[in-house]
Amino acid sequence: MRKGEKFVWKEEQEKSFEELKQRLVSAPVLTLPSGSGRFQIYSDASKKGLGCVLMQHGKVIAYASRQLKPYEMNYPTHDLELAAVVFALKIWRHYLYGESCDVFTDHKSLKYIFTQRELNMRQRHWLELLKDYDTNCNAPLRKEDVMS
């Protein structure tokens, strides 16, 4: 779409959109987790919301996203990225508790968050929650790994 061009949404676009939604939740895309094997969480945050994908053995198990709450819109970027990880751990705790998982994010500062001397109360609270899980946050996401 170009600037100044009218947005057109007709029956053809609606049909394509509905087909896309159906494919995203159908069996070839989403699978059930197996009893063994590490999980992978791919998370990202923006100034609008949080998003994450749960995978195992290279297959998507679940997607999750949410809008930021009004007070979260003022969080610094590293807090938003950490919030996305915490969001994923909370929403998928029934899969992840007691299991090992790798967390992939595009923000390198999360790799060093466990070694920081000074943390705010929010970060301390979130790190306590992270300690309940067997996570490896030392895996920064590369541009080649970004899931479209």
N, C-alpha and C positions, 0 to 999 in steps of 0.2 A: 504494500500500500504506500502510496506517495502522499506527501503533505498536501492538504487541500482537496484530496480525492474523497468522494463519498464512500462510506462504508456500506457494502451491499451484503445482505444476509437473506438469501432466498431458500427455497425448498432444497435445492442441490447442496448448499452449504450445510443446512441442517441435517440432511441425510448423511453427509460425510462426517459431520461431528458426532452424530449418534453411533455411526459405525466405529469410529475411533474409540469412543467411550466403551463400546462393547468389546473391542479387541483388547483394550487395556485390562479388563477384568476377566477375560476368558482364559481357559486352561493353558493354552500355549504360552501365555505371558506370566500369569501368576501360578506358583506351585506351592505345595505344602512343604514345610521344613522336614528334613530327614532327621532321624534320631541322633545322628552323629555328624561332626564337621563344624568348623568355625563359621560364624556368621560375619557378614560384612555390612556395615552401615555407611552409606554415602549421605552426607548431610551438607546443607548449604543454608545460608541466611541472606536476606536482603533487607532493605529499609521498609519493605512491605510485608514480609512473611518469612516463615521457616518451612523447609522442606527436607524430606529424607526418604531413602529407599533402603529396605532390608533385603539382603541377598544371602544365599547359601549355595555353594558349588556353582557359582556363576549364573544362578537363576533367581529371578525376582520373586520374593515372597509377599511383600507388601509395600505400598506407597503411603506416605502421610504428609500432610501439609496443613498449615494454618496461618491466618493473618496475625500480624503483631497486635498486641493490645496497645491502647494509647500510651500507657506509661513506658512500654518497651521500645517505642519509636525513638526514644532519646538514648538508648543504650549504645555504647561504643561498639565497633565492629567485632572485636574479639569476644565481647559478652554475647552478642547475637549469635556468633558461630558456636559458642559454648551452649547457648540456649537451645540451638537446633539439635545438638548431641543429646542434651538432657531430655528434650522433647521426645526424641527417638527412643531413648532408654525407658522412659516412663510409659510410652504408648505400647511398646513391644516387650514389656518386662516379662510377660508370660512365656515368651520365646527365649529371652536373653538371660534371665536370672539363672545363675549356675552354669552358664555356657560361656565359652570364650568368643570374643568378637573383635574384629579390627574396625576402627573408625577412620573413615577417609573424609577429609575436609579440604577446602581450598585455602584455608587460612593457617599459615605456618606457626603463628603464635600459640596455637593450642598444643603444639608439640612440646612447648616449654612451660606450660601452665603449672605442672606439678612441681617445678623447681623454683617458682617465684617465691620471693620472701614476703612481699606485701600483696595481699589480696583483699578486695572489699568483701563485705558480708555476703553478698549475693554469690560471688565466686566461691567463697568458702563453703557455703551451703551446697552449691552444685558439685564441688569436688568431693564432698562427703557422700553425695549420692553416687558419684562415679566410682567411689571406692567399693561400693556394694557389688559392682559388676567386674568381670574379668575382661577388661577392655585394653586394647592397644591403640592409644591415640598418637603413636609416633609414626603415623603413616600419612604424610601430607599428599593430597590429591594433585596429580599432575594434569596439565591441560589436555593431554592425550586421553586421560581416563574419564573426562567429564562425560556423564551420561546425558544424552539429548532427550 
